[in-house]
Each structure stands twice: as C-alpha cells, then as structure tokens.
Amino acid sequence: MTGEQVCKTCFAPLNVKNWQQSYQKRGYLSCKACNVARTIKWREANYEHWHSYAYEYRHKPENLAKARKAKQLWCLHNRDKHNAHARERNRNYRYQMRLAIITKLGGKCARCRLVDARILQLDHKNGGGITEKRRLGFFAMNRKVLVMPLDECRVRYQLLCPNCNWIKRRERNEFRILRLPSESQKDRKKDMALRQRLMSSLGRKCAKCGFSDIRALQVDHIHGRSRPRMPPKQFYRYVVKLPTEIRLANYQLLCANCNWVKYYECKEYLNRAKAETTKAVPSITVAQSTVVAAS
C-alpha cells in the first residue's frame, strides 16, 4: 500500500484505519467516512425500499440465528452498555404500564383525591397485595390489572396515595404477613416503642408539609442512603444511638407522599442498586466534621 492513494471524494490519504478491506480488494478509492455518508444519504432517499429489504432479510430463518448470535456476542463484550440499556428500557416499560393503570382506575386517590401520578399506588381493597405480587411478579400482576374488565378491576383494586395506603395498612393490620411467627406481642410492643422514641427525636412531623400522623411518617436520609439496606428494627436502633447533632444533620422525618416526591425529584432510583450493594460504614467522625462545618 502506498501513501499516494487518496479518497476520490474528500481527498484524504487512505490507510489501514480508514480504508475498508473489501474496498481495498476491489480497488475502490473511498474512505470509511465518505462511504457511511453516501450510505445514509441513499437510505434517506430510498427509505421504503431499504426498510422492506432489511425487514425481509432480518426475518429469514437463517439470518435470525446469525443476528441472535451476533447480539449475544455484542452483549458479552459490552456488558455495561447492555445492562444500562436494559435498565432504561425496563424503567420506561414500567412507567408506561403504571400510567395505563392509573388512567384506567381514575387517576386520583380514592380517599384524599390526590392526583399526582408520580406517587399514586395500586392498592388491593381486600388486602393480599404482597402475596399476589410474590406469586405473579410485578409485570404479570400489572398486566393482569390492565386486561381485567373495568367493573371487576374497580371492585378489586383502587388507587391510593402513599399516606392513605400506609394508614390503611395500619388500620387493617396488613403487616401481619411480614412478621415472623416467632415474634411475640412483647417484641412488637418494644419495636413500636423504639419507633415512637425515634419519631419524637426527629420532631414527630413531616419536615416539608407538616403532616403529623405517625402511621405514615418515615425516616428519610437527607443526603441519600449511605449504607446498605437493613431491617427496620436494626436501623431504628442505629439512628437512635447517634448523637443528636449527627442525627439531625443526616436524617429527617417525611410523610410517605413527600418521601416519594423526593425519590423522583432527586432521581434516587438511579443510585438505588449501587447504594444497596455498598459496604456498610458511614463514618461518624465525618458526620461530626460536617456538622461543625455547617455551624
């Protein structure tokens, strides 16, 4: 190969990097950039012809196997890109499915008439939502709601905002399915006393809207979750034992509604998997230095 060979379109010198092997064999003097631009221009001018040919080619039995194998190889060598694309695709699919269910059931909370679609939740009127979700899975349960006749759907399901949903769960004692058989009534009273103590130390009301019904109040990480997920009992003990300055600098009380709004506004779902797999250990000395700097 000599340096005298140049592209006939842009007059760029042809070398191993910008000259396709098939063109080298045939003696075509065209660089990759000009070839791509020419191909895109032809496809735009003959879109219907190109699209029909490409569709027929891709759906031939012998080509389906080739495409499947090529996709598997690409995913194997580009695992991070594939996983990011899959997460984004699933997130969009869940969002569209969620909007369809909200529209079907009226688009507002059945109790307080709240209409914020970001926080509305599907509720089973007669309980059993956790059991059905575990049995069918998230997608199958939502598809079941979408294909169900409207009259039957409204008899079995309703929309509730997070506050009303938590209050309903407390009123109907729907937490019993989450409790272990070995837990005694005495242990449950201790857990409730610990929760009451934590709520009192954080002000017993939502830091944003002032909502004060303790049944729907939740402990929120002001700066996002900095340690792996842990059982509520263990988490309450950890927060209660913290010095007051550190506790108030890192945690706050939010009602379930405000907590979900913050979850979407701050896009905390993007870092959820990373936060859950991070090894435990927020350093108390770091928190103390933060408080001092803030003061």
Beta strands, then each sheet from edge to edge (+ up, - down):
strand 1: 121-124
strand 2: 157-160
strand 3: 217-221
strand 4: 251-255
sheet 1: 1+ 2-
sheet 2: 3+ 4-
end
